Amino acid sequence: MVTYALLLALVAIVVIVVIAALGDVIGATFCSVTYALMGANMPEIEYCETPRISCVGVANGATVSGPISLEAVVDDIRGPDNIQQVDFYVNDTLYRTEYISRYCLGAGDATCGGYNTSALANGTHTIRAVVHDVDGNTNACSVTFDVSN
């Protein structure tokens, strides 16, 4: 009888440790499974809500030369402290990661510094910004433009 109670207590401790260690993974899996089962009918669950992002600055389809500015304007239902980082990709290559708001391609200062396109060959290029929140959710925006240096 004592051995059975001890075994149950040990199992309970292991379950608690696993849940604590894998909480984010379990939560993300729960969100994925719930969405797969319910699709558009899924109830709003804060943990599952992806952060919102929009690319502001250089216009989609613009022809540019020299420096351009691009800012990722982000928002999360759980507040700004829930944003972990924004990754900027130039032509699918990671260029910069910003951890503090203003999330800018050039530099995260008050002016949202420019990115110099002179390093790019003439032609069509894409910049993609990917926001990550602390819950493991991501979202992205992108801008495609033509360089003519």
N, C-alpha and C positions, 0 to 999 in steps of 0.2 A: 504494500500500500504506500509506504514512504517512497519507494523507488519510483512508482508511477507519478506521484506528486512532484518529485524532484525532476523527472523527465519532462513533465508538462511545464514546469517553471523554466527549465533550460530552453525548451522550444520557444516559449514566450519571449525570453531574452533575445534569442537569435532572431526572431521575427522583428522585434523592435529595433535591433541594430541594423538589420538589412533595410528596413523601411527608412530609417534615419540616413543611412549611407546612400541609398538609391532613390530618395524622395523625388528629386527632379526627373530622373529617368522614368520612374513609375508614373509621375504626373504627366509627362509628355506622352508616354505610351497610352495612358488613359484618354488623353485628348485625341490622339490619333485613332484609337479604336472607336471611341464615341463618334467622332466625325465620320469614320468609314461606315459605321452602322446607321447613323442618323442623317448624314449629309447636311443639307440646308435646314433640316428640322432640328438640328442640335440646339439645345438651350444655351444661352450665353453663359459661359463660365470664364471668370476673369483669368484664371490660370492658362486657359487655352487661347485667349485673345492675342493675336499677333500685334506687334507694335505697328503703328501707321508711319509711313514715310513718303515724302515727296521731294523730288529733285528741283531745286530752284537755282536759276542762274542762266547758263547758256541754254538756248532754246533748242528743242528737238528739230533736226533738219537744218540748223544754221550752218553757214560757211564762216569759219573762224581762222584767225592767224594770231600768233603771239599769245599773251596771257588771257585765260578765261577764268571765270569764277563759277563754282558749283558748290552749293550747300545742300546737305541732306537735312530737311526739317522733319523731326521725328516726334512722336507722341505715343505714350503707352497708357492704357486704361488704369494701371496701378501707379502712375506718376512718373516724373522724370528720373527718379532714383532707380527705377526698374530697368532703365536703358543701360546695357553693359558696354556696347561699343558700336561703331559704324566702320565698316570696311569699304574702302574705295578701290575699285578695279578699273584699270585702263586696258581695254581690249582683253578682258578676262585674266589679266595679271594683277595680283594684289599690288597696289601702289602705296597705300597709306592706311593706317588704322587710327581712328580718333576715339578717345575715351571720355572726353569732356565736351559738353555743349559749348559752342557752336561746332557742328560737325561739318567741316569744310575740306574739300579736296586739296586746296593749296596749303592752308594753315588755319588752325582754329583760333584765330585772333579776332579782334573786333571788326576788322575789315573783311574777313573771310578771304584771305590772300589768294592770289591768282595761281593757276597752273599754266606753265608755259608749254604751249602746243608746238613750239619749234623743234622739240625733241621727237615729234611724231612725223612720219612720212605724209606727204600729201595724199589725201583720200579720205575714206569714211572710217570713223572711229566711234567706239562706244565707251562711255563711262557708266559703271553700275555702282550704286551704293547699297550695301546690305546692312540693315540694323539688326542687332542681336539684343534680346532682353535677358534678364537674369533667370527667367524661367525656361530658357532654351528655345523660345520662339524667334523666328526671323521673318523679315519682309524686305523687299527690294524695290528700287526704282532705277531707271536708266535713261540716259540721254545719248542719242546718236547724232553726230555732226560731221561735217566735212572740213578737213584742214586744207588750207591753201596758203602755204608760206612762201 
